[in-house]
Amino acid sequence: MRKVFYILLLFAFVFVACDDEFGIKSQSSDLVVEGWIQNNQFPVVILTRTLPVTSEFQEMDNLEDYIVNWAKVSITDGTDTVVLTGKYDEDYFPPYIYTTGRMRGETGKSYKLMVDYKDFHASAVTTIPPTPQLDSFKVERVPDVDSLYRIKVYFTDNPNEKNYYQLFTRVGTKHIQYTASYLGSINDEVIGEHTEVMVYNGHRLDTKNYSPYFAANDTVAVKLAQVNREGYLFWDQYTKTQSLSTNMFLSTVADIPSNISGGIGYWNGYGAVELFFVMSDYCQPE
């Protein structure tokens, strides 16, 4: 779940460059909400602001100024309402989250998120879908590459339901935050009841030498989450936009779908199953 914030900053640079030439008016800063609640886990919400679009030169040295750390964030499930606590947490990026130990996600329940910060008033509703049926996984060597491996997951999709899925990955033990897997947004219209899907490593923007594959000594976590249609649309467009935005010669300013009223970003419910393993334990011998 690498920062939407940075992609939006890249968009801002494109608009700044074109402001005078094309007559695009300067825009104010938007509230960016990144939030999720998963079955049996506590909610997490990350808040930032976009860099305002302007024709004036703007320093980028202090991005911490765009982290929102004094908001009132609350969640209601229709019965109980809890106010989340903001805290620094180096397991996430940026290292400031809102969370609570008083509410765990439950499958089938709906949760309304409310954010109040200065003139920003944002809200969104999401529901936690059922947990997908993950049958097995497999690690195999990338053809013609000795040092890299790929992962396949096998799962069962209910053909009598309309379902959407999202894959996430995490490499190493430094952080607990997942990154959306490259090409990891799945619409069940294109898969069968029993299907196999390749898991590509998520693209972190702070990674200089990105590879969609994994090394033999990597400690890997894979999350297969069933998501709602809104979540699928967000992650599908986000990962496509992210892959283009890292190329200075092929940038994009496409809108990313959002279910946030009064802001941009996402508030997603995840019915998820997670795998944790060391690649070397499953690497197939030649």
KOLGUBA-93520 format. One record per residue (C-alpha): residue in three letters; x, y, z. Coordinates in steps of 0.5 Angstrom, whole numbers, plus 2048, in hexadecimal, padded with zeros to 3 digits. Example, Ala and Ser with C-alpha at 12.3 -4.5 7.8 and 13.67 -1.06 7.14 Angstrom:
// KOLGUBA-93520
ATOM resn   x   y   z
ATOM  ala 819 7F7 810
ATOM  ser 81B 7FE 80E
This chain:
// KOLGUBA-93520
ATOM resn   x   y   z
ATOM  met 800 800 800
ATOM  arg 805 805 7FE
ATOM  lys 804 80C 7FE
ATOM  val 7FE 80F 7FA
ATOM  phe 801 815 7FC
ATOM  tyr 808 815 7F8
ATOM  ile 804 813 7F2
ATOM  leu 7FF 819 7F3
ATOM  leu 806 81D 7F4
ATOM  leu 808 81B 7ED
ATOM  phe 802 81D 7EA
ATOM  ala 803 824 7ED
ATOM  phe 809 825 7EA
ATOM  val 806 823 7E3
ATOM  phe 801 829 7E4
ATOM  val 806 82E 7E7
ATOM  ala 80A 82D 7E1
ATOM  cys 804 82E 7DC
ATOM  asp 800 833 7E1
ATOM  asp 802 839 7DD
ATOM  glu 803 836 7D6
ATOM  phe 7FC 833 7D6
ATOM  gly 7F8 838 7DB
ATOM  ile 7F7 833 7E0
ATOM  lys 7F5 836 7E6
ATOM  ser 7F8 835 7ED
ATOM  gln 7F5 830 7F2
ATOM  ser 7F4 82F 7F9
ATOM  ser 7F7 82A 7FD
ATOM  asp 7F3 823 7FE
ATOM  leu 7F2 81F 804
ATOM  val 7F5 818 802
ATOM  val 7F2 812 806
ATOM  glu 7F5 80B 806
ATOM  gly 7F1 806 80A
ATOM  trp 7EF 7FF 80B
ATOM  ile 7EC 7FA 810
ATOM  gln 7ED 7F3 80F
ATOM  asn 7EA 7ED 812
ATOM  asn 7EC 7EC 81A
ATOM  gln 7F1 7F2 819
ATOM  phe 7F1 7F9 81C
ATOM  pro 7F0 7FF 817
ATOM  val 7F5 803 814
ATOM  val 7F4 80A 811
ATOM  ile 7FA 80E 80E
ATOM  leu 7F9 815 80D
ATOM  thr 7FD 81A 808
ATOM  arg 7FB 820 804
ATOM  thr 7FD 821 7FD
ATOM  leu 802 826 7FB
ATOM  pro 7FE 82C 7F8
ATOM  val 7FF 82E 7F1
ATOM  thr 801 835 7EF
ATOM  ser 806 838 7EA
ATOM  glu 80A 83A 7F0
ATOM  phe 811 837 7F2
ATOM  gln 80F 832 7F8
ATOM  glu 815 82F 7FC
ATOM  met 814 827 7FD
ATOM  asp 819 826 802
ATOM  asn 814 826 808
ATOM  leu 80F 821 806
ATOM  glu 80D 81F 80D
ATOM  asp 809 826 80D
ATOM  tyr 804 822 809
ATOM  ile 803 81D 80E
ATOM  val 7FC 81E 812
ATOM  asn 7FD 81C 819
ATOM  trp 7F8 820 81D
ATOM  ala 7F2 81E 81A
ATOM  lys 7EC 81B 81D
ATOM  val 7EB 814 81A
ATOM  ser 7E5 80F 81C
ATOM  ile 7E2 809 81A
ATOM  thr 7DB 806 81B
ATOM  asp 7D8 800 819
ATOM  gly 7D1 802 81A
ATOM  thr 7D1 800 822
ATOM  asp 7D7 802 825
ATOM  thr 7DB 808 823
ATOM  val 7E3 809 825
ATOM  val 7E8 80F 824
ATOM  leu 7EE 80C 821
ATOM  thr 7F5 80F 824
ATOM  gly 7FA 812 820
ATOM  lys 801 80F 821
ATOM  tyr 808 80F 81E
ATOM  asp 80A 808 81C
ATOM  glu 810 806 818
ATOM  asp 80D 800 815
ATOM  tyr 809 804 810
ATOM  phe 80A 80A 80B
ATOM  pro 80A 80F 80D
ATOM  pro 80B 80D 814
ATOM  tyr 804 810 817
ATOM  ile 7FE 80C 817
ATOM  tyr 7F7 80C 81A
ATOM  thr 7F5 806 81E
ATOM  thr 7F1 803 823
ATOM  gly 7F1 7FD 828
ATOM  arg 7EA 7FD 829
ATOM  met 7E7 7FB 822
ATOM  arg 7E9 7F5 81E
ATOM  gly 7E6 7F4 817
ATOM  glu 7E1 7EE 816
ATOM  thr 7DF 7EB 810
ATOM  gly 7D8 7EE 80D
ATOM  lys 7D8 7F4 811
ATOM  ser 7D8 7FB 80E
ATOM  tyr 7DC 801 811
ATOM  lys 7DC 808 810
ATOM  leu 7E2 80C 811
ATOM  met 7E2 814 813
ATOM  val 7E7 818 812
ATOM  asp 7E7 820 815
ATOM  tyr 7ED 824 814
ATOM  lys 7ED 82C 814
ATOM  asp 7E9 82D 80E
ATOM  phe 7E9 826 80B
ATOM  his 7E3 821 80D
ATOM  ala 7E4 81A 809
ATOM  ser 7E0 814 80A
ATOM  ala 7DF 80D 807
ATOM  val 7DB 807 808
ATOM  thr 7DE 800 807
ATOM  thr 7DC 7F8 808
ATOM  ile 7E1 7F3 80A
ATOM  pro 7E0 7ED 804
ATOM  pro 7E1 7E6 806
ATOM  thr 7E8 7E3 806
ATOM  pro 7EA 7DF 800
ATOM  gln 7EB 7D8 7FF
ATOM  leu 7F3 7D8 7FE
ATOM  asp 7F4 7D0 7FC
ATOM  ser 7FC 7D0 7FC
ATOM  phe 802 7D4 7F9
ATOM  lys 808 7D3 7F5
ATOM  val 80F 7D6 7F5
ATOM  glu 813 7D4 7EE
ATOM  arg 819 7D7 7EB
ATOM  val 818 7DD 7E5
ATOM  pro 81A 7D9 7DF
ATOM  asp 821 7DB 7DC
ATOM  val 823 7DF 7E3
ATOM  asp 827 7DB 7E8
ATOM  ser 826 7E0 7EE
ATOM  leu 81E 7E2 7EE
ATOM  tyr 818 7DE 7EF
ATOM  arg 811 7DF 7EE
ATOM  ile 80B 7DD 7F3
ATOM  lys 804 7DA 7F0
ATOM  val 7FE 7DA 7F5
ATOM  tyr 7F8 7D5 7F3
ATOM  phe 7F1 7D7 7F6
ATOM  thr 7EA 7D5 7F5
ATOM  asp 7E5 7DB 7F2
ATOM  asn 7DD 7DA 7F3
ATOM  pro 7DA 7DA 7EC
ATOM  asn 7D3 7DC 7EF
ATOM  glu 7D6 7E2 7F2
ATOM  lys 7D9 7E9 7EF
ATOM  asn 7E0 7E9 7F3
ATOM  tyr 7E6 7EE 7F2
ATOM  tyr 7ED 7EC 7F5
ATOM  gln 7F3 7F0 7F7
ATOM  leu 7FA 7ED 7F8
ATOM  phe 7FF 7F1 7FC
ATOM  thr 806 7EF 7FE
ATOM  arg 80C 7F1 803
ATOM  val 813 7EF 803
ATOM  gly 818 7EF 809
ATOM  thr 816 7F0 810
ATOM  lys 817 7F8 811
ATOM  his 810 7FA 810
ATOM  ile 809 7F7 811
ATOM  gln 806 7FB 80B
ATOM  tyr 804 7F7 805
ATOM  thr 805 7FA 7FE
ATOM  ala 800 7F8 7F8
ATOM  ser 802 7F3 7F4
ATOM  tyr 804 7F5 7ED
ATOM  leu 7FE 7F2 7E8
ATOM  gly 7FB 7F0 7EF
ATOM  ser 7F4 7F2 7EE
ATOM  ile 7EF 7ED 7EC
ATOM  asn 7E8 7ED 7E9
ATOM  asp 7E5 7E6 7E9
ATOM  glu 7E2 7E7 7E2
ATOM  val 7E9 7E5 7DF
ATOM  ile 7EB 7DF 7E4
ATOM  gly 7E8 7D8 7E5
ATOM  glu 7E5 7D5 7EB
ATOM  his 7EC 7D2 7EC
ATOM  thr 7F1 7D6 7EA
ATOM  glu 7F9 7D8 7EB
ATOM  val 7FB 7DF 7EB
ATOM  met 802 7E1 7EB
ATOM  val 804 7E6 7F1
ATOM  tyr 809 7EB 7EF
ATOM  asn 80D 7F0 7F4
ATOM  gly 80A 7F6 7F5
ATOM  his 80E 7FC 7F3
ATOM  arg 810 801 7F8
ATOM  leu 812 808 7F6
ATOM  asp 818 808 7FA
ATOM  thr 81B 802 7F7
ATOM  lys 820 803 7F2
ATOM  asn 821 7FD 7EE
ATOM  tyr 81A 7FA 7EE
ATOM  ser 818 7F3 7EC
ATOM  pro 811 7F0 7EC
ATOM  tyr 815 7E9 7EE
ATOM  phe 818 7E7 7F5
ATOM  ala 81F 7E5 7F7
ATOM  ala 820 7DE 7FA
ATOM  asn 822 7E1 801
ATOM  asp 81C 7E6 801
ATOM  thr 817 7E5 807
ATOM  val 810 7E6 804
ATOM  ala 809 7E7 806
ATOM  val 803 7E7 801
ATOM  lys 7FC 7E9 802
ATOM  leu 7F6 7E7 7FE
ATOM  ala 7F0 7EB 800
ATOM  gln 7E9 7EB 7FD
ATOM  val 7E7 7F3 7FC
ATOM  asn 7E1 7F6 7FA
ATOM  arg 7E0 7F9 7F3
ATOM  glu 7E3 800 7F5
ATOM  gly 7E9 7FD 7F8
ATOM  tyr 7EA 7F9 7F2
ATOM  leu 7E9 800 7EE
ATOM  phe 7EE 804 7F2
ATOM  trp 7F4 7FF 7F2
ATOM  asp 7F3 7FD 7EB
ATOM  gln 7F4 804 7E9
ATOM  tyr 7F9 806 7EE
ATOM  thr 7FE 800 7EC
ATOM  lys 7FD 802 7E5
ATOM  thr 7FF 809 7E6
ATOM  gln 804 808 7EB
ATOM  ser 808 804 7E6
ATOM  leu 807 80A 7E1
ATOM  ser 809 80F 7E6
ATOM  thr 810 80C 7E7
ATOM  asn 812 80E 7E0
ATOM  met 813 815 7DF
ATOM  phe 812 814 7D7
ATOM  leu 80B 811 7D8
ATOM  ser 808 814 7DE
ATOM  thr 800 814 7DF
ATOM  val 7FB 818 7E2
ATOM  ala 7F5 813 7E2
ATOM  asp 7F0 814 7E8
ATOM  ile 7F1 80E 7ED
ATOM  pro 7EA 80C 7EF
ATOM  ser 7E8 80E 7F6
ATOM  asn 7E2 80C 7FB
ATOM  ile 7E4 812 800
ATOM  ser 7DF 818 800
ATOM  gly 7E3 81E 802
ATOM  gly 7EA 81B 800
ATOM  ile 7ED 817 7FB
ATOM  gly 7F0 810 7FD
ATOM  tyr 7ED 809 7FF
ATOM  trp 7E9 806 805
ATOM  asn 7E9 7FF 804
ATOM  gly 7E7 7F9 808
ATOM  tyr 7EB 7F2 807
ATOM  gly 7E9 7EB 807
ATOM  ala 7F0 7E8 807
ATOM  val 7F5 7E2 808
ATOM  glu 7FC 7E3 809
ATOM  leu 802 7DF 808
ATOM  phe 809 7E0 80B
ATOM  phe 80F 7DC 809
ATOM  val 817 7DC 807
ATOM  met 818 7DB 7FF
ATOM  ser 81D 7D7 800
ATOM  asp 819 7D2 804
ATOM  tyr 815 7D1 7FE
ATOM  cys 81A 7D2 7F8
ATOM  gln 81A 7CC 7F3
ATOM  pro 820 7C9 7F2
ATOM  glu 823 7C9 7EB
